């Protein structure tokens, strides 16, 4: 959690990676995970939750994001400045 990059009075929580074992997918494990995260964010006074999805997982994760009432807000591009081999 951190103050927002653009709005200092907007406490923000950024989720990096979320994972549900493949055998458990479709059993609301993702929903339970996100509900727990949201409850903790509310407890701490967070105003904005952000969750990123890798492009290769977008099709599977999009439904969870919609169920949890997240909306698409931006597209992010990366460029590594070192040799990644």
C-alpha positions in Angstrom: 0.0 0.0 0.0 1.2 3.5 -0.8 -0.2 6.9 -1.4 -1.4 7.2 -5.0 1.2 8.2 -7.7 -1.1 11.0 -9.0 -3.2 11.7 -5.9 -1.4 11.6 -2.6 -4.6 11.4 -0.6 -5.6 8.2 -2.4 -4.2 5.2 -0.5 -3.6 2.5 -3.2 -3.0 -1.2 -3.0 -1.3 -2.8 -6.0 -1.6 -6.6 -6.3 1.3 -8.1 -8.1 0.7 -11.8 -8.7 -2.3 -13.8 -7.8 -2.4 -17.6 -8.2 -4.9 -20.4 -7.7 -3.8 -24.0 -8.3 -5.2 -25.2 -11.6 -7.1 -28.1 -9.9 -8.9 -25.5 -7.7 -9.8 -23.1 -10.5 -13.6 -22.7 -11.2 -14.4 -23.3 -7.5 -14.4 -19.7 -6.4 -10.9 -19.7 -5.0 -10.0 -16.6 -6.9 -13.2 -14.9 -5.7 -12.3 -15.8 -2.1 -8.8 -14.6 -2.5 -9.9 -11.2 -3.9 -12.6 -10.8 -1.3 -10.0 -11.3 1.5 -7.7 -8.8 -0.2 -10.5 -6.3 -0.5 -11.6 -6.7 3.1 -8.0 -6.1 4.3 -7.8 -3.0 2.0 -11.0 -1.6 3.4 -9.8 -2.3 7.0 -6.6 -0.3 6.2 -8.4 2.6 4.6 -7.3 1.9 1.0 -9.3 3.8 -1.6 -8.0 2.2 -4.8 -7.1 -1.5 -5.6 -5.1 -2.3 -8.7 -4.5 -5.7 -10.1 -2.4 -6.5 -13.1 -2.8 -9.5 -15.4 -0.2 -10.9 -17.8 -1.4 -10.9 -21.4 -1.1 -14.6 -21.6 -3.5 -15.1 -18.7 -6.0 -12.3 -19.6 -8.7 -14.6 -21.1 -8.8 -16.7 -18.0 -8.5 -13.9 -15.4 -10.9 -11.4 -17.1 -14.0 -13.1 -15.8 -12.7 -13.0 -12.2 -11.9 -9.3 -12.6 -15.4 -8.6 -13.8 -17.0 -10.6 -11.1 -15.0 -8.6 -8.5 -16.1 -5.4 -10.2 -12.6 -4.3 -11.4 -12.5 -2.4 -14.7 -9.8 -2.0 -17.3 -8.1 1.3 -16.7 -4.8 1.3 -18.6 -2.4 -0.7 -20.7 1.2 -1.0 -19.6 4.2 -1.6 -21.8 7.6 -2.8 -20.6 11.2 -2.5 -21.8 14.0 -4.2 -20.1 17.3 -2.3 -20.2 19.6 -5.2 -19.6 20.3 -8.4 -21.3 17.5 -10.9 -20.3 19.1 -14.0 -21.8 
